Amino acid sequence: MWLAMGHSTGMTSFHDRARAAAEAMREVFPETPLQRNAHLSDRFGADVWLKREDLSPVRSYKLRGAFNAMRKQEGTELFVCASAGNHAQGVAYMCRHFGARGVIFMPVTTPDQKIQKTRIFGGDAIEIVLTGDYFDDTLAAAKDYCAEKGGQFLPPFDDDDVIEGQASVAFEIETQLGRVPDHVIVPVGGGGLSAGMLSYFGTNTGYTFVEPTGGACLRAALEAGHPVTLDRVDTFADGAAVARIGERTFEALKGVGVASTLTIDENRLCITMLDMLNVEGVVLEPAGALSVDALKDLGQAIRGKTVVCITSGGNFDFERLPEVKERAQRYTGVKKYFILRLPQRPGALKDFLGFLGPEDDITRFEYLKKSARNFGSVMIGIETSDPGNFARLYDILDSRGYSYRDITEDDVLAQFLI
């Protein structure tokens, strides 16, 4: 059913190889902390621990797989990868450690912050090549380069050595906790971390595999019985936004069952990101918050149990903080956007403002006056303290005969107007 703990490949079991990988990593970086979180434990009635992969040297678990794959390619002079984020940083870090040359292909659309961090970690050991508007184009260019130059391609997840390296997370959890936890919550992208965790712990624990709604490639594969390519991917949770689960990783995960998976709305995820930042002082990227957010859906299934959430990454650009706040407000219903038709006469705007309550705040207002028409369109954003306040506003607008349209959840209009 999976790469089961204790099944031998060659002379050693997967369990032994994962432990050996973890021990070898200690020459490069210390184990990441396993921290009990009192706030989450009290809130969910469980003994909740966070495995802080966001505190690794590159602020994600990705350097584990890169380390393990590269240490097994001793003597290789050129490593090549394609990535827009955490995998690129992990490979860059390890190229400098091993004294190897690395060529890292990144999409042209990659944010400068991620490019600069990759360059900092790799220094003179790496070259960054920006090519392709989309990741598939970038990946094809990287593989073509490997074929031409003879370099060793390092996949981000669909590789046995990478999976084995990611399983070092499970070994550390068992060592730090002193036993196998009752339940593990694992974020899923391409499946490298998930396959490693399942292969190490086997059936000795319960699992919840969490994906963003806009990148639920594991669930799609489980429903189809084989890996499938998603028609569309929402890249907000970029660390887990993968269009297709890996072949090797799915082989390990194919027996888990859809009931063991969760999909999390990207906007809801923003609430957890803000809570962790404001309450705990923990900076998590969207994918890194998936496991914590999943606690909300598990209820009685985890009550009284020892639960480990893997906070897989903390590479968050604070320039995105306004977007995170906006998404959280829209999800909770305290912020909405409307297209409102107003009569073009003196005092019309003043009349509308009189409809607003004391807790309603206008955050966006755009009005185009067209002198040849009796009515004009207004794009207006309103923030309030209670979602119920909008019901009151709707009643007033309806009773006065106003024409309006809520565009808060209209993705097409929102992309152009909001």
N, C-alpha and C positions, 0 to 999 in steps of 0.2 A: 504493500500500500504506500509506503514511503521509504526513504533511506533510513531504515530503522536503526535506532541506537543498538549497538552491539553486533550488528551484522558486519562481517568482515569484507574489506576490499584489500586484496593483497595480504599483508601480515598484520594489519591493525584495523580496529573498528573505527567507524565514524566518530564515536564518542572519544576514543583515544586521540584521533587526529585533531579534533577540535580543541582538546585540552592541550596538545602539543603546540598548536597554533597560538593559543592564548598565552602559554608560557613563553614562547618565542617573542611575542609582542612586548613583553615586559622590558626588553632591551631598548624598545623604541618609545613607549609611552606607558604610563601607569593604568591600572584598571579604572574604569569609570565608576563613580559612586553609585551605590544602591541605597536610596534614602527613603525612610518611612515618612509619609506625609500625613501629619495629624489632621489638617484641615479636610483633606479628601477622605481620610479614614472615618472621621466623625460624620461627614456629610452623607456617605454611602453605606455606613454600618459595616465596614469591612476593614481589614488590615492592609492598607494600600501603600505600596512601595513604588518609587520611581527609579527606573534604571536610566541614569542620566547620560545617555549617549550624546546629548547636546553639550556635554562638558569634555568631549574628546579634543585632542589638539586641533582638529579641523571642524569641530562642533557638529559632527555626525558620526555614525558608525561605519561609514563607507571606507575609511582607511583600513579597516580590519580585513575586508576581502581583498583590497589592493595589496596589502602587505603579504597576505598568505599566498596569493597568486604569484607575486614577484619573487618571493623568497624561494619558490619552487622552480624558478627559471634562472637559477644562478648562471652568470656568464652572459646573459642576454644584454645587449648593449642598447637596444632601442625598444621602448614600449610606446604603444599608441592607444589612445582611447577617444571616445566621443561622449561628451556630456555637457549639460548646461549648468551644472551645479556641484552637488556634493561628491559625486564620483570623480569629477575632474580634480577637485581639491585633494581628495584622498590619494589619487594617483600622483599628483604633483608633489605632495608631501613625501611619499615613499620613493619617488625618483631621486629626490635630494638625499634621502637616507641611504639608499643603496648605491648612490653614485652612478646611476644609469641615466641615459638620455631619454626624455619623454616628449612626445608630440601630442598635444591635446587639441582636438577639434571641438569647437564650440559654435553654435548657431550665431549668425550675425546679430540676431535679436537678443542675445544674452545681455542682461544688465551689466553695466560697467563695474558695479560693486563685486559681482561674482567673478568677472574676468580679473580684476585687480587682486582679489583674495587668492585666486588660483596662482597668479604670478608671484605673489608674496610667498606662498608655501613652496613653490617649485624653484624659485630663483633662476640661476643660470642653467639649472639642469633641464629646464623644459622650454618648449616653444609652443605658443598658442596660435592656432590657425582658426580664424573666423570664416566660416563658409556655410551657406545655406540659410534660408529663412526658416525652415522647419527641421526638426531633429532627424527625420528620416533622410533628408538630403545630407546632413552633417555626418550621419552614421555611414552612409554609402561612400562619402569622400574619405573618411578615415580608413575604411576597409580597402578602398582602392589604393590608398597610400601604402598600407601594409603590404599589399600584393606587389607593389612596385619596389618598395625599399627593403622588404624582408623583415619588417619589425614584428614584434609580438603584440597582437591585439589583446586588450584587457576589457572583457565585457563587464558591464556594470552589475549584472546579477546572474545571468544564465551561464554559469561556469561552476564546475565542481569545486575548484579550489576557492573561488569566491564564496560559495555557499558554506564551505568548511570554515573559512575565516569569519564569516558573520556568526557562525555557531559559537564562537568564543564568547559572545554575549551571554548565551545560556550557561556556559561553563562558569563564568564569573558570577552570575546570579546564584547558582547552586552553591558556589563556594562562599559567597558573601552572606547569604541567608542561612547557610548551614544545612539546607535541605532543598528539595524541589518545591516551588510554590504550588498552591492549590489551583491557581488560575493565572494565565499569562495573556496580556492583551498586546497584540503585535500589529503595527501598521504595515500595510502591504502596498508596494509599488510594483516592481517586476517580480518580487517573490524571493529574492535572495536571503533576506533576513528571516522571513517566515519559514522557508524551507530549512534553513539552518537550525532554527529554534525547534521545529517539529522533529527534525532528524536527531537532535540531541536528546530532548526530553521524551520523545516517543509518546506513549499513552500514560505516562506518569503524572500528567497534569491536564487541566482543562485549558481550552484556547478560545480566544475571540480574535478573528482576523479582521482588521478594520481598513476600509478603503474610502476615499472621497467619492461622492456620488458621481462626479464627472470623470472618474478614472477607475471604475470598478471592474478591472479586467479579470481578477480572480473569480468573482461571482459569475461573470459572463462565461468563463471557461468551465466552471463547475456545472452551470446549467446546460452548457452545450456538450460537456463530456470531453472537451479538448480545447486548447488555446484558440481564441478568436481575437480578431482585431476590432477594437471599438471604432464606431463610425466617427465619433467626436470625443475629444478629451478637453476638460476644463483644466487649464494649467495653473489655476490659483494655488492649489496644494502641489507645487511642482515637484517636491521630493517624493510624491507618491502618484503623480499623474502619468501613468504608463498606459499606452494603448493596447498592449498585448503582453500577457504573462509569459515568462520564459518557458521553453520546452522542458528543460531540466527541473526548473523550480516547480512547474505544474506536476511533473512526475512525482515529486515529493508531496505535493499538496492535494492531489486529486481525490484522496479519500476522506477529506475533512468534512465534507457536507456543507451545503448552503447555510444550514442553520447555525454553523459556527462563524459565519461572516456577518459583518455589519457594514452598511454604507452610511456615511455622514455627510449631511448637507454642508457645503463649503461656507455658507453664511453662518450656520450654527457653530461651526468650528471657530469662527472669529470670536464668539462669546467666550469660549474656553481660553483662547489665546490672551484675551484681555484680562480674564480672571486670574490666570497664572501670572501675568505680568504685574497686575495691581495688588493682588493678595499675597502671592508668593515671591514676587521679584524674579520670576523665572521667564527667560526669553525663549520662546519656542517658535519655530517656523510652522506654517500650517500643517505639514505632514507630521511634524514632531508633536503636535497637540492631538492627533487622532486618537491615540490610546487613552488619554485622559478624558476626552470628550465621550468616548464610548461607555464610560462608567455610568452615564445618565440612562443608558438603555438596558443595563444588565440587571438592575433591581435585585430581586430575591436570589437570582442565580449566583451572586457573589457575596451575599450578606453573611457575615461571620467568617469569611474565608480570607486567606492570605493571597493578595492579588498584586501582581507586578505589571505596571504599565511601562512600556519601553518608549521613552521620549527620544525619538530617533534623530532629531536634529534641531539646532538652534540658529541656523543661518538665516536670520531675518533682517531685512533692510528696513530701518526705521522710517524711511521715506514712505513705506507702505502703510504706516500706522493709521493715517486718516482713512485709507481704504478699508482697513480691518474694522475700524470703529463704525464706518458707514454700513458695511455688510452686517455687522452685529445689530445695529439699530433697525435695519430693514427686516432682519429675521424676527426680532422681537416685536415688530409692529409699531415702534415708536417713531419711525420716520417714513414718510411717504412723499411721492412725487405725483403731481397732477398736471394735466393740460386742462385749463379752465377757460371757458368762453366768457368774456366780460363785455358788457355794452360800452361803446365808446361815447361816453358822456361824462361831464364833470361830476365828481362825487362817487362814481361807480366803484373805484378802488377803495374809497373810504367805507362804503357800504360793506364790501366784502371783509375788510379788516375788522369790522364790528362783529362779524360772526365768530371770530376766533376767541377761544377761551384764555384765561390768565396763564395757562401752562403751555399754550401753543406758541411756537417760535418759528418765524419764517427764516429758512436758511438758504433759500435760492429763489430768485425772482427775475424772470425775463419776460418783457412785454414789448411786442412790436405793434405800434400804432399804425393802422392803415386808414388814411383819411377818407377813402372812397367806400368804406364799409361801416356798417352800424355796430359790428362786434369785432373784437380782437382776441387773439389767443395769448394766454399767459402760461408759461411753464413755471410752476411753483413747487418748492420743497418745504415741507412743514415737519418740525420735530416737536414731540410732546413728551410728557412724563408717563402717560398711560395710554395703551392702544385703544382703550374704550373712548377716549376723547375724539377719535376720528368718527365713531358712530354718531356722536352728537353733531359734528360738523356736516356729515352726509345728510342727516335729517333736515338741517337748516337749508342746505343747498337745494335739496329735493323740494322742500316746501316753497322755496322762492323761485323755482323753475330754472335754476342754473344748469347749464350743460357742462359736464366735466368728465374726465377719464383718468382713472388711476393707472399710471404707467410704471409703478414701482417694480413689478415683476415682469414687465415686458422687456425681455433681453435685447430685442432689436432696437426699440426706441431708446432704451437706457444707454446703449453703447454710443448713440449719436447725441443724446441730449443731456444726460446726467454726468 
